[in-house]
Amino acid sequence: MKKRTNSIIFHNLYWVIGVILFFFLIIHLIYISLSKTVDGVNLKEFASNRTTQKNFITASRGSIIDRNGDVIAQNISTYNILCYLDKAKNRSKDKNKPMYVVDKVLTAEKLAPILNMTKEEILTYLNKDKYVTELGTNGRNLSEIKKDQILSLNLPGIEFEEKETRYYPYGDFLSYTIGYAKEVESKKNVGQRTLVGELGIEKYYNEELSGSDGYTEYQKDRKGYKIPNTKEINVPAKRGKDIKLTIDSTIQLFVDQAILHEKNKNNAQFEWLSMIVANAKTGEILAMSQYPSFDPNKRNITNYLDYNISYPFEPGSTMKTYTFLTAMKKGIYNGNDTFLSGSYVTKDETKISDWKKEGWGYITYDKGYALSANTSVINLLKKGISGEELRQSFKDFGFGSKTGIRLANEASGKLNFKYETEVLNASFGQNVTTTPIQQIQALTSIANNGYLLKPYIIKSIYDPNTKQNVFTGKKEVLRKVMDKEDAEKMRELMDKVVSSPPGESAGRGFNYPEYSLIGKTGTAQIYNGKNGYYADTYIKSFAGMFPKNNPEIVLYIASRGPGINSTYLANIVKDVVKNISEYMNYKEKVNEKETFVIPNFYNKDKEEVEEYLKTNKLRYMILGNGKKIVDYYPSSNYEITKKDLIVLKTNDTNIAVPNLSKLSLREVQIILDMLHIKYEFIGNGYYKSSVMKDGKLIVNFEPIV
């Protein structure tokens, strides 16, 4: 009886346990049905991934082009060679047309010369026990031409995988400005590879250039095939935006060639060199070069610093220009006043000397600027310029803060000076740091009678999906930093730097009267990071503009090296100035004395403006038949000669291309830019002919004679 009782107890216990387990099972099922995630797994996504196939479509990266439409960076199709080796898994349905490598030796012999490999190297890949193999580095990123050469061999088992890669057709041309993009694993889509910019424009505008990827999504069966008659989602990829630069490839080439010529032929001893050329009237960057450079196709880069924007350094005597201007603005400058040159001893007994230790005795301030005497600016400060006033004046010219140019990693430089010796050193460009792009910005104020322009390098950003420009770069006047008379006086002093007789200036080597180049030289000692300066290594520089009466171009060049001298820089600058002057037809403007200051024409009556221009015997062209002026070039307050062309645009909504005959390349460019007409220039000099093709005006020019 006891045994039966025990059986009943155990039976009841099992029943109770079963009920409890069933109860917990029901609760777990309810939890699963109501929860989004279980054990960290999203059940809906898990189920969807098992039944849904999603294939991503990589967007094509936008192109980067120069101001004339020449492509500097673009995507191209390349091919990786694939060799199918497994005979047992022959994919061909026709036994007479095998789709695997039948004769490995013959295949290796045929491919070797095309891929620049030996037969033995190729056989090491073909003899692998694999279903499919690649052929190493030489078998990747093949051009269309090489692909076609291989296809013509009719080798069985050879196929190609197509992919897009970034290509820079001009090699090391403008490389630090353009930067580069390389293929990496996508952060958004697992298993997908994408191009990402890592330097320069490619990095700064990576999002705009990248576009947006597309995808196809459909329901699949257990084998991965699309289930018939089920919905398929197709989201097309959107191509990246195209970026048009203000860079002129011809001028960029002038700069690059001049630098390489000086380095290779004359063995210039510079460790690095940077140079920027800009349009003085608009702030557009026309060329931006650096040595040593690199080829973004190869990425043989040794230094990731863009010296033009990312590397602040002590500029030396080019800063005397802005100390002199500070004195002029304060009304304490008289160029005929004299001071004692040679040296000056500060309150802390620091001796500051001129580059000519004994000095030149008593000389005028005008001559002190031409000779680049440190004592000239020291004595100007002693006339009544405090350290804070000097710092604020430097800031007004744009030093100590970023220009805002749309390039990655721009530096701001430093204006940290407080005590007497620091302030005096700052007045001639030591104990402060600036960048070349800041020097370019400051120079625009001297070229434009006191108006400081913001430098810019993006001309437009074009969205091929909407077929519209989403951004258009334009001239931006930041502020007026000096009176017109002070700007004219400074251009006069800069002229004396290069044109004074030998022995009476520090910049005689830059004298180029044929093209009226003016400017200021600079020599800076380099801090050794401890407690002094290197004894034999300097940074040499030159800040200049031309033509002197009405500057069209501003430029800045700087170089570091042991025993470096200004002759190297002068040779480069003069070569560039000559080529640009002839290319842009500036030579005719040299030494023209009769000038005219552009008034405000905006929203003025067209007939009234035309009568005014006729009365003053000026060259002009009016675009359209509207009654009001809505745009014009040059802008207000710019000084021009009476041979310069003034272009005025009316409020006509349907303006045709005007008669361009007898106009220079620069004048044609101004007109077409104002009308927002796409163009391509062939040759240089004066207008010869033009034809509209594929929405672009192709313009031919006759050589300058």
C-alpha positions as CSV (number, residue, x, y, z in Angstrom):
1,M,0.0,0.0,0.0
2,K,2.9,2.2,0.8
3,K,4.4,1.6,-2.7
4,R,1.2,2.7,-4.4
5,T,1.1,5.8,-2.3
6,N,4.6,6.7,-3.3
7,S,3.7,6.2,-7.0
8,I,0.8,8.5,-6.6
9,I,2.9,11.1,-5.0
10,F,5.6,11.0,-7.8
11,H,2.9,10.9,-10.4
12,N,1.4,14.1,-9.0
13,L,4.8,15.6,-8.7
14,Y,5.5,15.0,-12.4
15,W,2.2,16.5,-13.3
16,V,2.9,19.6,-11.2
17,I,6.3,20.0,-12.8
18,G,4.8,19.6,-16.3
19,V,2.2,22.2,-15.6
20,I,4.9,24.6,-14.3
21,L,7.1,24.0,-17.4
22,F,4.1,24.5,-19.7
23,F,3.2,27.7,-17.9
24,F,6.8,29.0,-18.3
25,L,6.7,28.0,-22.0
26,I,3.6,30.0,-22.5
27,I,5.1,33.0,-20.8
28,H,8.3,32.7,-22.9
29,L,6.2,32.5,-26.1
30,I,4.3,35.6,-25.1
31,Y,7.6,37.3,-24.3
32,I,9.0,36.4,-27.7
33,S,5.8,37.5,-29.6
34,L,5.8,40.9,-27.8
35,S,9.5,41.6,-27.8
36,K,11.5,43.2,-30.6
37,T,14.8,41.6,-29.5
38,V,15.7,38.3,-27.8
39,D,19.2,37.7,-26.5
40,G,20.3,40.8,-28.3
41,V,18.9,39.7,-31.7
42,N,16.3,41.6,-33.6
43,L,13.9,38.9,-34.6
44,K,12.2,40.8,-37.3
45,E,15.6,41.7,-39.0
46,F,16.8,38.1,-38.4
47,A,13.8,36.7,-40.2
48,S,13.9,39.2,-42.9
49,N,17.6,38.6,-43.6
50,R,16.9,34.9,-44.0
51,T,14.2,35.5,-46.6
52,T,15.4,38.9,-48.1
53,Q,18.3,39.6,-50.5
54,K,19.7,43.1,-50.6
55,N,22.4,44.0,-53.1
56,F,24.0,47.4,-52.9
57,I,24.9,49.6,-55.9
58,T,27.9,51.9,-55.3
59,A,27.4,55.5,-56.4
60,S,29.9,56.8,-58.9
61,R,32.1,59.5,-57.4
62,G,31.9,63.0,-58.8
63,S,34.7,64.6,-60.8
64,I,37.0,67.5,-60.0
65,I,37.7,69.9,-62.9
66,D,39.6,73.2,-63.4
67,R,38.0,76.5,-64.3
68,N,38.1,75.6,-68.0
69,G,36.6,72.2,-67.6
70,D,39.7,70.1,-67.8
71,V,39.3,67.0,-65.6
72,I,41.8,66.7,-62.7
73,A,40.2,63.8,-60.8
74,Q,37.6,61.3,-62.1
75,N,36.3,57.7,-61.7
76,I,37.3,55.2,-64.4
77,S,36.5,51.6,-64.9
78,T,39.3,49.1,-64.2
79,Y,39.4,45.4,-64.3
80,N,40.8,42.6,-62.2
81,I,41.6,39.4,-64.1
82,L,40.0,36.2,-62.8
83,C,41.3,32.7,-63.8
84,Y,38.9,29.8,-63.3
85,L,40.9,26.6,-62.6
86,D,38.5,23.8,-61.5
87,K,37.7,21.5,-64.4
88,A,35.2,19.5,-62.3
89,K,33.2,22.6,-61.8
90,N,33.2,23.7,-65.4
91,R,30.4,26.3,-65.7
92,S,29.9,25.8,-69.5
93,K,26.9,24.0,-70.9
94,D,28.8,23.5,-74.2
95,K,31.6,20.9,-73.8
96,N,33.3,22.4,-76.8
97,K,33.7,25.8,-75.1
98,P,35.3,25.1,-71.7
99,M,35.1,27.9,-69.1
100,Y,38.3,26.9,-67.1
101,V,42.0,27.3,-67.9
102,V,42.7,24.3,-70.1
103,D,46.4,24.9,-70.9
104,K,48.1,26.6,-68.0
105,V,51.5,26.9,-69.6
106,L,50.1,28.5,-72.8
107,T,48.0,30.8,-70.8
108,A,50.9,32.0,-68.7
109,E,53.0,32.5,-71.9
110,K,50.3,34.6,-73.5
111,L,49.5,36.8,-70.5
112,A,53.1,37.4,-69.3
113,P,54.0,40.3,-71.8
114,I,50.7,42.0,-71.3
115,L,50.8,41.9,-67.5
116,N,54.6,42.6,-67.3
117,M,55.1,39.3,-65.5
118,T,57.2,36.2,-66.2
119,K,55.6,33.0,-67.2
120,E,56.8,31.4,-64.0
121,E,55.2,34.1,-61.8
122,I,51.8,33.5,-63.5
123,L,52.1,29.7,-63.2
124,T,52.5,30.0,-59.4
125,Y,49.0,31.4,-59.4
126,L,47.6,29.0,-62.0
127,N,48.9,25.9,-60.2
128,K,47.0,26.6,-57.0
129,D,44.3,24.2,-55.9
130,K,41.5,26.7,-56.1
131,Y,38.3,27.2,-58.0
132,V,39.3,30.7,-59.1
133,T,42.4,32.8,-58.7
134,E,43.6,36.3,-59.3
135,L,47.1,37.1,-60.6
136,G,48.5,39.4,-57.9
137,T,49.0,43.1,-58.1
138,N,49.8,43.1,-61.9
139,G,46.5,41.5,-62.6
140,R,44.5,44.2,-60.8
141,N,43.3,47.6,-62.0
142,L,43.8,46.8,-65.6
143,S,42.9,49.4,-68.2
144,E,40.2,48.9,-70.9
145,I,43.0,48.6,-73.5
146,K,44.8,45.8,-71.6
147,K,41.5,44.0,-71.0
148,D,40.7,44.1,-74.7
149,Q,44.3,42.8,-75.5
150,I,43.7,39.8,-73.2
151,L,40.2,39.1,-74.6
152,S,41.6,39.0,-78.1
153,L,43.7,36.0,-77.0
154,N,40.6,33.9,-76.6
155,L,42.0,32.1,-73.6
156,P,39.4,29.8,-71.9
157,G,38.7,30.3,-68.2
158,I,39.8,34.0,-68.3
159,E,37.2,36.5,-67.1
160,F,37.2,40.0,-65.6
161,E,35.7,41.7,-62.6
162,E,34.9,45.4,-63.4
163,K,35.2,48.0,-60.7
164,E,35.5,51.8,-60.5
165,T,38.7,53.4,-59.2
166,R,39.8,57.0,-58.7
167,Y,42.1,58.3,-61.4
168,Y,44.2,61.5,-61.6
169,P,45.2,62.0,-65.3
170,Y,47.9,64.6,-64.6
171,G,49.8,62.6,-61.9
172,D,51.5,64.9,-59.4
173,F,49.7,68.0,-60.7
174,L,48.0,70.0,-57.9
175,S,48.2,66.9,-55.7
176,Y,48.2,68.5,-52.3
177,T,45.2,70.6,-53.2
178,I,43.2,67.8,-54.9
179,G,44.4,65.2,-52.4
180,Y,43.4,61.6,-53.1
181,A,40.6,59.0,-52.4
182,K,41.2,55.4,-51.7
183,E,39.0,52.3,-51.5
184,V,38.0,51.2,-48.0
185,E,35.4,49.0,-46.4
186,S,32.0,50.8,-46.2
187,K,30.9,51.9,-42.7
188,K,27.3,51.9,-43.8
189,N,27.0,48.7,-45.8
190,V,28.8,45.6,-44.6
191,G,30.9,43.8,-47.2
192,Q,30.8,46.8,-49.6
193,R,33.9,48.8,-50.6
194,T,33.8,52.5,-51.3
195,L,36.0,55.4,-52.2
196,V,36.8,57.8,-49.3
197,G,38.8,61.1,-49.6
198,E,41.8,61.3,-47.3
199,L,43.5,64.6,-48.3
200,G,42.7,68.0,-49.9
201,I,39.5,68.6,-51.9
202,E,38.8,64.8,-51.9
203,K,38.7,64.9,-48.1
204,Y,37.0,68.3,-47.5
205,Y,34.2,67.5,-50.0
206,N,34.0,63.7,-49.5
207,E,30.3,63.7,-48.8
208,E,29.4,65.8,-51.8
209,L,31.7,63.8,-54.1
210,S,30.5,60.4,-52.8
211,G,26.8,60.7,-53.8
212,S,24.4,58.1,-52.4
213,D,24.5,54.4,-52.9
214,G,21.4,52.5,-54.3
215,Y,20.3,49.0,-53.8
216,T,18.0,46.2,-55.0
217,E,16.0,44.1,-52.6
218,Y,13.8,41.0,-53.2
219,Q,12.4,37.9,-51.5
220,K,14.6,34.8,-51.9
221,D,14.1,31.1,-51.4
222,R,16.4,28.7,-49.4
223,K,18.8,28.5,-52.3
224,G,19.1,32.3,-52.6
225,Y,17.1,32.7,-55.8
226,K,14.4,35.4,-56.2
227,I,10.9,34.1,-55.5
228,P,8.8,34.6,-58.7
229,N,6.0,37.2,-58.7
230,T,7.2,38.8,-55.5
231,K,7.9,42.5,-55.1
232,E,11.3,43.8,-55.9
233,I,12.6,47.2,-54.6
234,N,15.0,49.2,-56.8
235,V,16.6,52.3,-55.5
236,P,19.1,53.7,-58.0
237,A,22.4,55.1,-57.0
238,K,22.9,58.9,-57.2
239,R,26.1,60.1,-58.7
240,G,28.3,62.3,-56.6
241,K,28.5,66.1,-57.4
242,D,31.1,67.6,-59.7
243,I,33.4,70.2,-58.2
244,K,34.8,73.0,-60.4
245,L,37.8,74.8,-59.1
246,T,39.1,78.3,-59.8
247,I,42.4,76.8,-60.7
248,D,43.6,77.5,-64.2
249,S,45.5,74.4,-65.3
250,T,47.7,76.4,-67.7
251,I,48.9,78.7,-64.9
252,Q,49.3,75.8,-62.6
253,L,51.5,74.2,-65.2
254,F,53.6,77.4,-65.5
255,V,54.2,77.3,-61.7
256,D,55.0,73.5,-61.6
257,Q,57.4,73.7,-64.5
258,A,59.3,76.8,-63.2
259,I,59.8,75.0,-59.8
260,L,61.0,71.8,-61.3
261,H,63.3,73.6,-63.7
262,E,65.0,75.5,-60.9
263,K,65.3,72.4,-58.8
264,N,66.6,70.1,-61.5
265,K,68.6,72.4,-63.8
266,N,70.0,74.9,-61.3
267,N,70.1,72.4,-58.3
268,A,68.2,74.7,-56.0
269,Q,68.9,73.6,-52.4
270,F,65.4,73.8,-51.0
271,E,63.9,71.2,-48.6
272,W,60.4,72.3,-49.5
273,L,58.8,75.1,-51.5
274,S,55.3,76.4,-51.8
275,M,53.7,78.9,-54.2
276,I,50.2,80.4,-54.7
277,V,49.0,82.6,-57.5
278,A,45.6,84.4,-57.2
279,N,43.4,86.8,-59.1
280,A,43.9,90.1,-57.4
281,K,40.5,91.4,-58.4
282,T,38.4,88.5,-57.2
283,G,40.4,86.4,-54.8
284,E,40.2,83.3,-57.0
285,I,43.1,80.9,-56.5
286,L,44.7,80.2,-60.0
287,A,47.5,78.0,-59.0
288,M,48.7,76.3,-55.8
289,S,51.9,74.3,-55.9
290,Q,54.3,72.5,-53.5
291,Y,57.6,70.7,-53.7
292,P,58.1,67.9,-53.2
293,S,54.8,66.6,-54.6
294,F,53.3,63.2,-55.0
295,D,51.3,61.2,-57.5
296,P,47.8,60.5,-56.1
297,N,47.5,57.5,-58.4
298,K,50.6,55.9,-56.7
299,R,50.2,57.7,-53.3
300,N,54.0,57.9,-53.0
301,I,53.5,60.5,-50.3
302,T,56.2,61.3,-47.7
303,N,54.6,64.3,-46.1
304,Y,50.9,64.9,-45.4
305,L,51.3,68.7,-44.7
306,D,50.0,71.2,-47.3
307,Y,52.5,73.9,-46.8
308,N,50.2,76.5,-48.5
309,I,47.5,76.2,-45.8
310,S,48.5,73.8,-43.0
311,Y,52.0,74.8,-42.0
312,P,52.4,78.2,-40.3
313,F,55.9,79.5,-40.1
314,E,57.7,82.7,-39.2
315,P,57.5,84.7,-42.5
316,G,60.3,87.3,-41.9
317,S,60.4,90.7,-43.6
318,T,57.3,90.4,-45.7
319,M,55.5,91.4,-42.5
320,K,57.3,94.8,-42.6
321,T,54.7,95.7,-45.2
322,Y,51.9,95.5,-42.7
323,T,53.9,97.2,-40.0
324,F,54.5,100.1,-42.4
325,L,50.8,100.1,-43.3
326,T,49.9,100.2,-39.5
327,A,52.0,103.4,-39.2
328,M,50.3,104.9,-42.3
329,K,46.9,104.1,-41.0
330,K,47.7,105.8,-37.7
331,G,49.0,108.8,-39.5
332,I,52.6,108.7,-38.1
333,Y,54.3,107.7,-41.3
334,N,56.5,110.2,-43.3
335,G,58.7,108.4,-45.9
336,N,61.2,111.2,-45.9
337,D,61.8,111.2,-42.2
338,T,65.1,109.6,-41.2
339,F,66.3,107.1,-38.5
340,L,69.6,105.6,-37.5
341,S,70.0,102.1,-38.9
342,G,72.3,99.4,-37.7
343,S,71.0,98.0,-34.5
344,Y,68.7,98.6,-31.5
345,V,69.1,97.4,-27.9
346,T,65.9,96.6,-26.0
347,K,65.1,97.1,-22.3
348,D,66.1,93.5,-21.6
349,E,69.4,94.2,-23.3
350,T,68.6,92.1,-26.4
351,K,70.4,93.5,-29.4
352,I,68.4,93.5,-32.7
353,S,70.5,94.2,-35.8
354,D,69.8,94.8,-39.5
355,W,70.9,92.2,-41.9
356,K,73.8,94.5,-42.7
357,K,75.2,94.6,-39.1
358,E,76.7,98.1,-39.4
359,G,73.6,99.5,-41.1
360,W,73.6,102.4,-43.6
361,G,73.8,105.3,-41.2
362,Y,70.8,107.7,-41.2
363,I,68.4,106.8,-44.0
364,T,64.7,107.6,-44.8
365,Y,61.9,105.2,-43.9
366,D,61.2,104.8,-47.6
367,K,64.7,103.6,-48.2
368,G,64.6,101.5,-45.0
369,Y,61.7,99.6,-46.5
370,A,63.5,99.0,-49.8
371,L,66.6,97.9,-47.9
372,S,64.5,95.7,-45.5
373,A,66.0,97.3,-42.4
374,N,64.7,95.8,-39.2
375,T,65.5,99.1,-37.5
376,S,63.0,100.9,-39.8
377,V,60.0,99.1,-38.3
378,I,61.4,99.3,-34.8
379,N,61.7,103.1,-35.0
380,L,58.1,103.2,-36.5
381,L,56.8,101.4,-33.4
382,K,58.7,103.7,-31.2
383,K,56.9,106.6,-32.8
384,G,53.7,105.5,-31.1
385,I,52.5,102.0,-32.0
386,S,51.8,99.7,-29.1
387,G,52.0,95.9,-29.2
388,E,48.2,95.6,-29.0
389,E,47.8,98.1,-31.9
390,L,50.2,96.1,-34.0
391,R,48.5,92.8,-33.2
392,Q,45.0,94.3,-34.0
393,S,46.4,95.7,-37.3
394,F,47.8,92.3,-38.2
395,K,44.4,90.7,-37.4
396,D,42.7,93.3,-39.7
397,F,44.8,92.0,-42.6
398,G,43.7,88.4,-41.8
399,F,46.7,87.1,-39.8
400,G,46.1,85.0,-36.7
401,S,42.9,83.4,-38.0
402,K,41.9,81.0,-40.8
403,T,40.9,82.5,-44.1
404,G,38.0,80.0,-44.5
405,I,39.2,78.7,-47.8
406,R,37.4,75.4,-48.5
407,L,40.4,73.1,-48.0
408,A,41.1,70.5,-45.3
409,N,43.3,71.2,-42.3
410,E,43.8,75.0,-42.7
411,A,45.9,76.5,-39.8
412,S,45.4,79.9,-38.2
413,G,49.0,80.8,-37.3
414,K,49.9,82.7,-34.1
415,L,50.2,86.4,-33.0
416,N,51.6,85.7,-29.5
417,F,53.7,88.7,-28.6
418,K,53.6,90.8,-25.4
419,Y,56.9,92.0,-24.1
420,E,59.0,94.7,-25.9
421,T,61.5,92.3,-27.6
422,E,58.6,90.1,-28.7
423,V,56.7,93.0,-30.2
424,L,59.8,94.4,-32.0
425,N,60.5,90.9,-33.4
426,A,56.9,90.6,-34.6
427,S,57.1,93.9,-36.5
428,F,59.6,92.3,-38.9
429,G,58.1,88.8,-39.1
430,Q,59.8,86.9,-36.3
431,N,57.9,85.6,-33.2
432,V,54.7,85.4,-35.3
433,T,53.6,82.6,-37.7
434,T,51.5,82.9,-40.8
435,T,50.5,80.7,-43.8
436,P,51.0,81.4,-47.5
437,I,47.2,81.6,-48.0
438,Q,47.0,84.3,-45.3
439,Q,49.7,86.2,-47.2
440,I,47.7,86.0,-50.4
441,Q,44.6,87.3,-48.6
442,A,46.5,90.3,-47.1
443,L,48.0,91.2,-50.5
444,T,44.6,91.6,-52.1
445,S,44.0,94.7,-49.9
446,I,47.1,96.4,-51.4
447,A,46.1,95.5,-54.9
448,N,42.5,96.7,-54.5
449,N,43.1,100.1,-52.9
450,G,42.4,98.9,-49.3
451,Y,39.7,96.3,-49.8
452,L,40.5,92.9,-48.4
453,L,39.2,89.9,-50.4
454,K,38.6,86.4,-49.1
455,P,40.5,83.9,-51.2
456,Y,38.4,81.1,-52.7
457,I,39.1,77.9,-54.7
458,I,35.6,76.5,-55.4
459,K,34.1,78.0,-58.6
460,S,30.9,75.8,-58.5
461,I,29.5,72.5,-57.3
462,Y,27.2,70.8,-59.9
463,D,24.6,68.1,-59.1
464,P,24.3,65.9,-62.1
465,N,21.1,64.4,-60.6
466,T,19.2,67.7,-60.6
467,K,21.4,69.3,-63.4
468,Q,21.8,72.4,-61.3
469,N,24.7,74.2,-59.4
470,V,24.2,73.8,-55.7
471,F,27.0,76.2,-54.9
472,T,28.7,79.0,-56.8
473,G,31.8,80.7,-55.5
474,K,32.0,84.4,-55.8
475,K,34.2,87.4,-54.8
476,E,33.8,88.4,-51.2
477,V,35.0,91.7,-49.9
478,L,35.7,91.2,-46.2
479,R,36.4,94.8,-45.2
480,K,38.3,98.0,-46.0
481,V,41.6,97.9,-44.1
482,M,43.3,101.1,-45.4
483,D,42.7,104.2,-47.5
484,K,43.4,104.2,-51.2
485,E,46.3,106.6,-50.7
486,D,48.0,104.2,-48.3
487,A,47.6,101.3,-50.8
488,E,49.1,103.4,-53.5
489,K,52.0,104.4,-51.3
490,M,52.7,100.8,-50.4
491,R,52.7,99.8,-54.1
492,E,55.2,102.6,-54.7
493,L,57.4,101.2,-51.9
494,M,57.1,97.6,-53.2
495,D,58.2,98.9,-56.6
496,K,61.3,100.5,-55.0
497,V,62.2,97.1,-53.4
498,V,62.7,95.6,-56.9
499,S,63.5,98.6,-59.0
500,S,66.0,100.6,-56.9
501,P,69.6,100.6,-58.1
502,P,71.9,97.8,-57.0
503,G,72.9,98.2,-53.4
504,E,69.9,100.3,-52.6
505,S,67.3,97.6,-52.1
506,A,67.0,94.0,-50.8
507,G,64.9,92.7,-53.7
508,R,66.8,93.8,-56.8
509,G,67.0,90.2,-58.0
510,F,63.2,90.3,-58.6
511,N,63.4,93.3,-60.9
512,Y,61.4,92.6,-64.1
513,P,60.5,96.0,-65.7
514,E,59.1,94.3,-68.8
515,Y,56.2,93.0,-66.8
516,S,56.3,95.6,-63.9
517,L,56.5,93.1,-61.1
518,I,56.5,94.7,-57.6
519,G,56.9,93.0,-54.2
520,K,58.7,92.5,-50.9
521,T,61.3,89.9,-50.0
522,G,61.5,88.0,-46.7
523,T,64.2,86.1,-44.8
524,A,63.2,84.3,-41.6
525,Q,65.4,82.5,-39.1
526,I,64.0,79.1,-38.0
527,Y,63.6,78.3,-34.3
528,N,65.5,75.2,-33.3
529,G,62.9,74.1,-30.7
530,K,65.2,74.8,-27.8
531,N,66.6,78.2,-27.1
532,G,67.6,79.8,-30.4
533,Y,67.6,79.7,-34.2
534,Y,69.5,77.5,-36.7
535,A,72.6,79.2,-38.0
536,D,72.5,78.1,-41.6
537,T,68.9,77.3,-42.5
538,Y,66.4,79.9,-43.4
539,I,62.9,80.4,-44.9
540,K,63.1,82.7,-47.9
541,S,60.0,84.3,-49.4
542,F,58.6,86.8,-51.8
543,A,55.1,88.5,-51.8
544,G,54.4,90.3,-55.0
545,M,51.9,91.5,-57.6
546,F,51.7,92.7,-61.2
547,P,51.2,94.8,-63.3
548,K,52.1,97.5,-60.8
549,N,49.7,100.3,-61.9
550,N,46.7,98.0,-61.6
551,P,47.6,94.6,-60.2
552,E,45.7,91.7,-61.7
553,I,47.8,88.9,-60.0
554,V,49.0,88.5,-56.5
555,L,51.5,85.8,-55.6
556,Y,53.4,84.4,-52.7
557,I,56.4,82.0,-52.7
558,A,58.3,80.5,-49.8
559,S,61.1,78.0,-49.4
560,R,63.2,76.4,-46.7
561,G,66.7,75.1,-47.0
562,P,70.3,75.2,-45.8
563,G,72.0,78.1,-47.5
564,I,69.0,78.8,-49.6
565,N,69.2,82.1,-51.5
566,S,66.6,84.4,-53.1
567,T,68.1,83.8,-56.6
568,Y,66.2,80.5,-56.9
569,L,62.9,82.2,-55.9
570,A,63.5,85.1,-58.3
571,N,64.1,82.8,-61.2
572,I,60.9,80.9,-60.5
573,V,58.8,84.0,-60.0
574,K,60.1,85.8,-63.1
575,D,59.4,82.7,-65.2
576,V,55.9,82.5,-63.9
577,V,55.2,86.2,-64.3
578,K,56.4,86.2,-67.9
579,N,54.2,83.2,-68.9
580,I,51.1,84.5,-67.1
581,S,51.5,88.0,-68.6
582,E,51.7,86.7,-72.1
583,Y,49.0,84.1,-71.5
584,M,46.5,86.6,-70.0
585,N,47.6,89.5,-72.2
586,Y,48.8,91.7,-69.3
587,K,51.9,92.9,-71.1
588,E,50.0,95.6,-73.0
589,K,49.0,97.2,-69.6
590,V,52.5,97.7,-68.3
591,N,53.4,101.3,-67.7
592,E,50.0,102.7,-68.7
593,K,49.6,105.9,-66.7
594,E,46.0,107.0,-67.4
595,T,43.7,105.3,-64.9
596,F,40.0,105.3,-64.0
597,V,38.2,104.2,-60.7
598,I,35.1,102.2,-61.3
599,P,32.0,103.8,-59.6
600,N,28.9,101.9,-58.4
601,F,26.9,100.9,-61.5
602,Y,24.5,98.5,-59.7
603,N,20.8,99.0,-60.5
604,K,21.6,102.1,-62.5
605,D,19.9,103.0,-65.7
606,K,21.6,101.4,-68.7
607,E,21.4,104.5,-70.9
608,E,22.7,106.7,-68.1
609,V,25.7,104.4,-67.5
610,E,26.5,104.1,-71.2
611,E,26.5,107.9,-71.6
612,Y,28.9,108.1,-68.6
613,L,31.3,105.6,-70.1
614,K,31.3,107.3,-73.5
615,T,32.0,110.6,-71.9
616,N,35.0,109.2,-70.2
617,K,36.2,107.5,-73.4
618,L,36.2,104.0,-71.8
619,R,36.1,100.6,-73.4
620,Y,32.9,98.8,-72.5
621,M,30.5,96.0,-73.5
622,I,26.8,95.8,-72.4
623,L,25.2,92.4,-72.3
624,G,21.5,92.3,-73.1
625,N,18.9,94.9,-73.8
626,G,17.5,95.3,-70.3
627,K,17.0,98.8,-68.8
628,K,19.0,98.3,-65.5
629,I,22.6,97.1,-64.7
630,V,22.5,94.1,-62.5
631,D,26.2,93.0,-62.6
632,Y,29.5,94.4,-63.8
633,Y,33.2,93.8,-63.9
634,P,35.5,95.1,-62.5
635,S,33.7,95.9,-59.3
636,S,33.3,99.3,-57.6
637,N,36.5,101.1,-56.4
638,Y,38.8,99.1,-58.6
639,E,41.3,101.2,-60.6
640,I,41.7,100.3,-64.3
641,T,43.4,101.8,-67.3
642,K,41.4,103.2,-70.1
643,K,42.4,100.3,-72.3
644,D,40.7,97.8,-70.0
645,L,37.3,96.4,-70.9
646,I,34.3,97.1,-68.6
647,V,31.6,94.5,-68.9
648,L,28.1,95.4,-67.8
649,K,25.1,92.9,-67.6
650,T,21.5,94.1,-67.8
651,N,18.3,92.7,-66.4
652,D,17.5,91.1,-69.8
653,T,16.2,87.6,-69.3
654,N,17.4,86.3,-72.6
655,I,21.0,87.4,-73.3
656,A,22.7,85.9,-76.3
657,V,26.5,85.5,-76.6
658,P,27.8,88.8,-77.9
659,N,30.3,89.5,-80.6
660,L,33.7,88.4,-79.1
661,S,36.0,89.4,-82.0
662,K,39.2,91.2,-81.0
663,L,38.8,90.3,-77.4
664,S,41.6,88.7,-75.3
665,L,41.2,85.3,-73.6
666,R,40.7,87.0,-70.2
667,E,38.0,89.3,-71.6
668,V,36.1,86.4,-73.2
669,Q,36.4,84.5,-69.9
670,I,34.9,87.4,-67.9
671,I,31.9,87.7,-70.3
672,L,31.2,83.9,-70.4
673,D,31.4,83.6,-66.6
674,M,29.0,86.5,-66.2
675,L,26.6,84.8,-68.6
676,H,27.0,81.4,-66.8
677,I,27.9,79.8,-70.1
678,K,30.0,76.7,-70.0
679,Y,33.1,76.9,-72.2
680,E,36.4,75.3,-73.3
681,F,39.3,77.3,-74.5
682,I,41.8,76.2,-77.2
683,G,45.0,78.2,-77.6
684,N,45.6,81.7,-76.1
685,G,45.8,85.3,-77.2
686,Y,42.8,86.9,-79.0
687,Y,39.4,85.5,-80.0
688,K,39.4,83.7,-83.3
689,S,36.2,81.6,-83.6
690,S,33.7,79.6,-81.5
691,V,31.1,76.9,-81.8
692,M,28.5,75.5,-79.4
693,K,28.9,71.8,-78.9
694,D,27.1,69.6,-76.3
695,G,26.0,72.6,-74.3
696,K,29.5,74.0,-74.2
697,L,31.0,76.9,-76.2
698,I,34.3,75.8,-77.7
699,V,36.4,79.0,-78.2
700,N,39.6,79.1,-80.3
701,F,42.2,81.8,-79.8
702,E,45.0,83.1,-82.0
703,P,48.5,83.1,-80.6
704,I,49.9,86.4,-79.3
705,V,52.4,87.9,-81.7
